[in-house]
Amino acid sequence: MVCKLDVDVEEKTAWVESGATIGQLNYRIAEKSQNLLTFPVGTCPGVGVGGHFSGGGYGVLLRKYGLSADHIVDAHMVDVKGRFLNRESMGEDLFWAIRGGGGASFGIIVSWKINLVAVPPTVTVFNVPRTLEQNATKLLFKWQCIADKVHEDLFISPLLSRVNSTMVSAFTALFLGGVDRLLPLIQDSFPELGLTRKDCREMTFVESIVYFDGYEVEDPINVDVLLGRDFHVRFFRGKADYLTEPIPEEAFQGIYDIFFEQDQETNGVLLFFPYGGKISEISESEIPYPHRAGNIYTLLYYAGWDLESTDDTYQRHDNMLKKLFNYMTPYVAKNPRTAYINYRDLDVGTNDKLGHTSVQEASVWGKKYFKNNFYRLVHVKTMVDPENFFRNEQSIPPFNLVKDEL
Ligand SMILES: Cc1cc2nc3c(=O)[nH]c(=O)nc-3n(C[C@H](O)[C@H](O)[C@H](O)COP(=O)(O)OP(=O)(O)OC[C@H]3O[C@@H](n4cnc5c(N)ncnc54)[C@H](O)[C@@H]3O)c2cc1C
């Protein structure tokens, strides 16, 4: 599928159709700007622009620039009456709603106009694995204390998994600059990691996207893969949490125990994404995505498996993630326990089978995703789609929809 993608380097903007992938988007911007511009998006190049932007969209640039949705300046969409709208004709309420409220409740977004952001010609990446025997627990605890406070050019994201009889925390990082500037920063804030020049690799930002998708990549890195669509096609189960306090050091053992009690075929990972910087500076109500100041990181519980899996594969992985999720209850954001619409999780509550519900019932899951922005989303939905044409298990309901009469 070829999607239109017009990059204007002078104006530092682009129009991108919803069917493009975020890999294609980054590739074209890098190509047109000689690697000096990009757009903040998630770490998996195969993800589509349509859902990603309309739910928020975060990745390695979230500390420097915030979310994808924070940089959208116009959109073309088709509403329930079949009208083709732009920002001016849809109005500011609807334009607000589709930037983080999940596009599927409001219409079909055809394309987006985005403001591009600057990146230096050279960035530095590293991926430093540490086992329990190499002090992984102490390092993870320390990471929680510095991750949201270090320089906003630095994004360090641990990935915790089981490898044979130990746990490994792989500290993966992107730094917006060269290794000479990075090393003193790490020495200052996270010397315990023991990072050396040998661990680091300099590259262009667009190459780092390929690196983050696979870590082990050839030299030179082939960025043309970003134009394809066949990225690691896997089934997976995911859940998310936000943390406002560090997990106590002694509580990590309970996490490891859950990993160790799984059989060899059941694999999960925990991915820690640091907050702080730009994402935390923007107000909770600027767009529907409300998870801003006060969060030190977000945690993704992820379990993936290949297509040729047996029938009970989903169940085993789901059980594992639910155990981890339950165990984490005391340590994560509360009242509500917040969630991210782009990691849609039906466990937090759903509409009825037809996608209808009352505002009160939907507020149970709606406030987890959107906090008080949920009510403004309901207001917008009521204005633009009062009959609830655009609906799914977790679409925003309009006011006055009496479920029993449907
Ligand atoms: C492998 C993988 C890695 C991911 N990594 C990240 C990450 O790093 N950061 C992050 O923030 N998220 C990440 N995500 C989550 C991702 O942002 C969401 O799954 C997103 O919804 C995907 O959008 P899509 O268009 O590809 O998906 P789809 O499944 O096509 O759509 C998802 C939802 O968006 C709606 N939608 C899609 N297009 C439109 C449109 N044009 N108009 C209106 N509604 C539309 C759909 O109806 C559906 O409800 C990841 C997902 C995967 C599968």
The ligand as an SDF file (V2000), in Angstrom:
LIG
                    3D

 53 58  0  0  0  0  0  0  0  0999 V2000
    4.4540   -4.0640   17.7830 C   0  0  0  0  0  0  0  0  0  0  0  0
    3.8350   -2.8590   18.4040 C   0  0  0  0  0  0  0  0  0  0  0  0
    4.6350   -1.9180   19.0250 C   0  0  0  0  0  0  0  0  0  0  0  0
    4.0790   -0.7630   19.5810 C   0  0  0  0  0  0  0  0  0  0  0  0
    4.8950    0.1830   20.1420 N   0  0  0  0  0  0  0  0  0  0  0  0
    4.3520    1.3400   20.5920 C   0  0  0  0  0  0  0  0  0  0  0  0
    5.1700    2.3920   21.1000 C   0  0  0  0  0  0  0  0  0  0  0  0
    6.3900    2.2820   21.1460 O   0  0  0  0  0  0  0  0  0  0  0  0
    4.5650    3.5180   21.5410 N   0  0  0  0  0  0  0  0  0  0  0  0
    3.2050    3.6780   21.4890 C   0  0  0  0  0  0  0  0  0  0  0  0
    2.7260    4.7570   21.8630 O   0  0  0  0  0  0  0  0  0  0  0  0
    2.4110    2.7040   21.0260 N   0  0  0  0  0  0  0  0  0  0  0  0
    2.9470    1.5470   20.5750 C   0  0  0  0  0  0  0  0  0  0  0  0
    2.1430    0.5610   20.0880 N   0  0  0  0  0  0  0  0  0  0  0  0
    0.6900    0.7380   20.1590 C   0  0  0  0  0  0  0  0  0  0  0  0
    0.1830    1.4250   18.9110 C   0  0  0  0  0  0  0  0  0  0  0  0
    0.3950    2.8240   19.0330 O   0  0  0  0  0  0  0  0  0  0  0  0
   -1.3350    1.1520   18.8010 C   0  0  0  0  0  0  0  0  0  0  0  0
   -1.5390   -0.2350   18.6780 O   0  0  0  0  0  0  0  0  0  0  0  0
   -1.9510    1.8920   17.6460 C   0  0  0  0  0  0  0  0  0  0  0  0
   -3.3410    1.9510   17.8480 O   0  0  0  0  0  0  0  0  0  0  0  0
   -1.6530    1.2420   16.3300 C   0  0  0  0  0  0  0  0  0  0  0  0
   -2.2660    1.9400   15.2890 O   0  0  0  0  0  0  0  0  0  0  0  0
   -2.5520    1.2040   13.8740 P   0  0  0  0  0  0  0  0  0  0  0  0
   -3.1580    2.2090   12.9690 O   0  0  0  0  0  0  0  0  0  0  0  0
   -1.3200    0.4840   13.4470 O   0  0  0  0  0  0  0  0  0  0  0  0
   -3.5310    0.0360   14.3460 O   0  0  0  0  0  0  0  0  0  0  0  0
   -5.0110   -0.3810   14.0020 P   0  0  0  0  0  0  0  0  0  0  0  0
   -5.1620   -1.7020   14.6850 O   0  0  0  0  0  0  0  0  0  0  0  0
   -5.2990   -0.2790   12.5530 O   0  0  0  0  0  0  0  0  0  0  0  0
   -5.8920    0.7000   14.7600 O   0  0  0  0  0  0  0  0  0  0  0  0
   -5.9010    0.8070   16.1450 C   0  0  0  0  0  0  0  0  0  0  0  0
   -7.1150    1.6530   16.5400 C   0  0  0  0  0  0  0  0  0  0  0  0
   -7.0540    2.9310   15.9340 O   0  0  0  0  0  0  0  0  0  0  0  0
   -8.1820    3.1380   15.1000 C   0  0  0  0  0  0  0  0  0  0  0  0
   -7.7510    3.7900   13.8560 N   0  0  0  0  0  0  0  0  0  0  0  0
   -6.7580    3.3750   13.0390 C   0  0  0  0  0  0  0  0  0  0  0  0
   -6.6730    4.1930   11.9790 N   0  0  0  0  0  0  0  0  0  0  0  0
   -7.6450    5.1230   12.1280 C   0  0  0  0  0  0  0  0  0  0  0  0
   -8.0700    6.2280   11.3420 C   0  0  0  0  0  0  0  0  0  0  0  0
   -7.5040    6.5070   10.1770 N   0  0  0  0  0  0  0  0  0  0  0  0
   -9.1160    6.9640   11.7800 N   0  0  0  0  0  0  0  0  0  0  0  0
   -9.7430    6.6570   12.9530 C   0  0  0  0  0  0  0  0  0  0  0  0
   -9.3770    5.6290   13.7360 N   0  0  0  0  0  0  0  0  0  0  0  0
   -8.3420    4.8680   13.3260 C   0  0  0  0  0  0  0  0  0  0  0  0
   -8.7340    1.7490   14.8040 C   0  0  0  0  0  0  0  0  0  0  0  0
  -10.1200    1.7770   14.5230 O   0  0  0  0  0  0  0  0  0  0  0  0
   -8.4510    1.0400   16.0940 C   0  0  0  0  0  0  0  0  0  0  0  0
   -9.4210    1.3340   17.0610 O   0  0  0  0  0  0  0  0  0  0  0  0
    2.6740   -0.5880   19.5360 C   0  0  0  0  0  0  0  0  0  0  0  0
    1.8570   -1.5650   18.9220 C   0  0  0  0  0  0  0  0  0  0  0  0
    2.4350   -2.6700   18.3510 C   0  0  0  0  0  0  0  0  0  0  0  0
    1.5520   -3.6790   17.6670 C   0  0  0  0  0  0  0  0  0  0  0  0
  1  2  1  0
  2  3  1  0
  2 52  2  0
  3  4  2  0
  4  5  1  0
  4 50  1  0
  5  6  2  0
  6  7  1  0
  6 13  1  0
  7  8  2  0
  7  9  1  0
  9 10  1  0
 10 11  2  0
 10 12  1  0
 12 13  2  0
 13 14  1  0
 14 15  1  0
 14 50  1  0
 15 16  1  0
 16 17  1  0
 16 18  1  0
 18 19  1  0
 18 20  1  0
 20 21  1  0
 20 22  1  0
 22 23  1  0
 23 24  1  0
 24 25  2  0
 24 26  1  0
 24 27  1  0
 27 28  1  0
 28 29  2  0
 28 30  1  0
 28 31  1  0
 31 32  1  0
 32 33  1  0
 33 34  1  0
 33 48  1  0
 34 35  1  0
 35 36  1  0
 35 46  1  0
 36 37  1  0
 36 45  1  0
 37 38  2  0
 38 39  1  0
 39 40  1  0
 39 45  2  0
 40 41  1  0
 40 42  2  0
 42 43  1  0
 43 44  2  0
 44 45  1  0
 46 47  1  0
 46 48  1  0
 48 49  1  0
 50 51  2  0
 51 52  1  0
 52 53  1  0
M  END
$$$$
